[in-house]
C-alpha cells in the first residue's frame, strides 16, 4: 500500500503553483481529498497536470483537471474516481491556490 501524501497549501505565501506530484514519479492515485482549513474564507484553486520537457525541446503542456473550484469553510471535496486522476508519469500534478486559500490535500 502506498503512503498517503499530505500537503498544506497557503496561498498567502505568494503566487504560483504547488507541486503535489513531480513529473517522472510513478504514482497510482486512488483519491484526492481537498479540505478548506480556513474558518471564514473560501478556498479557491485550480488543479492541473503539466509536463517538464527538456529545455529548448518544446513548450510545456498543461491540462486543467479542475478550474477555479470554490470550497466553503468547513467543507471538503473528494475526487475518488481513479480514471479521472490517472495520467502519464511524464506529467506532474499541481495546485494553484488563490491568495486567500488555505487548503489541506490528502493524496491516496
C-alpha positions in Angstrom: 0.0 0.0 0.0 1.4 3.4 -0.9 1.7 6.1 1.7 -0.7 9.0 1.8 0.8 12.2 0.6 -0.1 15.3 2.7 0.2 18.9 1.6 -0.7 22.1 3.5 -1.3 24.9 0.9 -1.3 28.5 1.9 -2.0 30.9 -1.0 -0.9 33.9 1.1 2.8 32.8 0.8 2.9 34.1 -2.7 1.7 33.5 -6.2 2.4 30.3 -8.0 1.6 26.6 -8.1 2.3 23.9 -5.6 3.8 20.7 -6.9 1.8 17.8 -5.4 3.5 15.1 -7.5 6.6 15.7 -9.6 6.9 14.8 -13.3 8.6 11.4 -13.6 7.2 10.0 -10.4 5.3 6.7 -10.8 2.4 7.2 -8.5 -1.0 5.5 -8.7 -3.7 7.8 -7.3 -6.9 6.4 -5.9 -8.3 9.5 -4.4 -7.6 13.1 -3.6 -9.3 15.0 -0.7 -9.2 18.8 -0.6 -10.2 20.3 2.7 -10.7 24.0 3.3 -8.7 24.6 6.5 -9.8 28.3 6.9 -12.5 29.2 9.4 -14.0 32.0 7.4 -12.6 32.3 3.8 -13.5 30.2 0.8 -10.7 28.0 -0.7 -10.4 28.7 -4.4 -7.9 26.7 -6.5 -7.1 25.1 -9.9 -5.8 21.5 -10.2 -3.8 20.7 -13.3 -1.1 18.4 -14.8 1.9 19.7 -16.5 5.0 18.1 -18.1 8.6 19.3 -17.8 10.2 19.0 -21.2 14.0 19.3 -21.6 15.0 22.9 -22.1 14.5 24.2 -25.6 12.9 21.0 -26.9 9.2 22.1 -26.8 6.7 24.1 -24.9 5.3 22.9 -21.6 2.0 21.1 -22.0 -0.6 21.9 -19.3 -4.0 20.2 -18.9 -6.6 21.5 -16.4 -8.5 18.9 -14.3 -10.4 21.4 -12.1 -10.7 25.1 -12.7 -11.4 27.8 -10.1 -13.1 25.4 -7.7 -14.5 27.0 -4.6 -14.8 25.1 -1.3 -16.5 26.9 1.5 -15.2 27.0 5.1 -15.7 23.7 6.9 -16.2 21.7 3.6 -14.2 19.2 1.6 -14.1 17.9 -2.0 -13.3 14.3 -2.7 -12.1 13.1 -6.1 -12.4 9.3 -5.8 -12.7 8.1 -9.4 -9.2 6.8 -10.3 -9.8 7.1 -14.0 -10.4 10.8 -13.6 -7.0 11.3 -11.9 -5.0 8.9 -14.0 -2.2 10.4 -16.1 1.2 9.5 -17.6 4.2 9.8 -15.3 5.7 12.4 -17.7 3.3 14.8 -16.1 3.3 16.3 -12.6 0.2 17.2 -10.5 -0.1 20.8 -9.4 -2.5 23.0 -7.4 -2.7 26.7 -7.9 -4.4 28.4 -5.0 -5.9 31.9 -4.7 -4.2 34.4 -2.3 -6.8 33.8 0.5 -6.8 30.0 0.2 -5.6 27.6 3.0 -6.1 24.0 1.9 -5.1 20.6 3.1 -4.6 18.0 0.4 -4.6 14.2 1.0 -3.5 12.0 -1.9 -4.1 8.2 -1.6 
